[in-house]
Amino acid sequence: MQNNSSFAPTTLPPYHPTTPNILVIGDLMIDHYLFGKVERISPEAPVQVVEIEEEKMLLGGAGNVINNLLALGAKVNVASVVGDDENGEWIKKRLSSKDIDLNNLICQSGRDTSKKTRVISSNQQILRYDKESKDDISKESEEKLLEVMSNEYDLILLSDYAKGVLTDSLTKKIIAFSNIKNIPVFIDPKGSDYSKYNGATLITPNKKEAEIATGIKIQDDESLKKAGFILKEKYDLDSVIITLSENGMAIFEDEMSKIPTVAKEVYDVTGAGDTVLSALGYAVTKGKELKEAAKFANYAAGVVVGKVGSATATLSEIEDYKKSLHQESSEDFIKDFESIKTLVDTIKQKEQTIVFTNGCFDILHLGHVKYLESAKNMGDVLIVGLNSDASVKRLKGETRPINPQYDRAYLLAALECVDYVVIFDEDTPYELIKIVQPDILVKGGDYRYQNVVGSDIAKEVRFVDFVEGKSTTGIIKKIGNENDADDK
């Protein structure tokens, strides 16, 4: 199933069983960070002296897009050009360490691989210096990059830093091939002339970039709307998203809609555009409509600007961030199999205890809530497996369930003691338990002398006695008796 606000309440949301396969094409570079402290002025010149205490080298540019996609759990392919130099070798080794296929990473002799060095003190960037080539890549390199278009992808992301990889002719050919194969192309653009992006699915300029590309000073909603639709219509784009820094995002489809910012603390905006592009692409390939995907990307950006340097946001970090804002819908905690697998991996990395239980929870009552509260108190994260409507009918008969699965899932997700709800369509939650690999499996007291499904997977099985006199069956009988009495 898929957490998507557009699904019908009584049906199982679309399930995306495969990991999104996304191709990133663009300018790879190194983000080099020198962290230190400033305590004096140089006697040689009126400049600060930074005493370096820490040094970091990270993938930047299109590499940061790759890092963000990997953090979200996507399968990533890359096509780019680096120089035949030490920095190019470093990038190849770093990508290889992340299990990225290097077959479409071209080494061009005589080209300087981009490296940006930032000097940071007290969480503030005080200097940056760059070493790079900005000339267009060779025609031979262009032809080699185009060979990657023969493969199948769910989405193509173009990360354009105007360093020469995404030439005018290459970009146009990529978009043309993608349109023939019906592969969406999302682009983080650069420059003043967007004609090379003509016919793409989506571009994501920031406010300043949109002003440069349209010649319109964006001062209010009217000028914003004008700029957005000029871009959309002039370059034959399906959609445009203009990021507005502290003012959120503006989405241009048939109409303009705005999403407010969600950032609580801003330490460094480096790479925030990469995060937005990655999160948008990931969310759309997982079945979200563009507005919902934009909200997801907004949360992801809120996470990364609270970190120093080119950073990433995991699904778990995004979930935690949404919770901290107290803006989330209970629907946000209804997950599909793929999403819960990714979340579980992150939860286990944090060494948190996972508790799992399951049931139909047809008419939520006091007994259910006390049972779930007891389960939650046994660990850090409570995941509830919920029988789908079809599963309930097979188990309890054609008259059940009383409440459809979405209603039941939403009510469970709204409980403070429940962290995530996953609907399963089988008669037992065994396949789901295999994914969750819980530390503690909780069942009702009436299962004490039975073979508990999943007991061979969980580290421990615990039992909770139900509240006497509280059951869904009892409530249904009571309602039936009262109806019979009314008929007499």
Secondary structure, 3 states (H helix, E strand, C coil): CCCCCCCCCCCCCCCCCCCCEEEEEECEEEEEEEEEEEEEECCCCCCEEEEEEEEEEEEEEHHHHHHHHHHHCCEEEEEEEEECCHHHHHHHHHHHHCCCCCCCEEEECCCCCEEEEEEEECCEEEEEEEECCCCCCCHHHHHHHHHHHHCCCCEEEEECCCCCCCCHHHHHHHHHHHHHCCCCEEEECCCCCCHHHCCCCEECCEHHHHHHHHCCCCCCHHHHHHHHHHHHHHCCCCEEEEECHHHCEEEECCCEEEECCCCCCCCCCCCHHHHHHHHHHHHHHCCCCHHHHHHHHHHHHHHHCCCCCCCCCCHHHHHHHHHHHCCCCHHHHEECHHHHHHHHHHHHHCCCCEEEEEECCCCCCHHHHHHHHHHHCCCCEEEEEEECHHHHHHHHCCCCCCCCHHHHHHHHHHCCCCCEEEEECCCCCHHHHHHHCCCEEEEEHHHCCCCCCCCCCCCEEEEECCCCCCCHHHHHHHHHHHHHHHHC
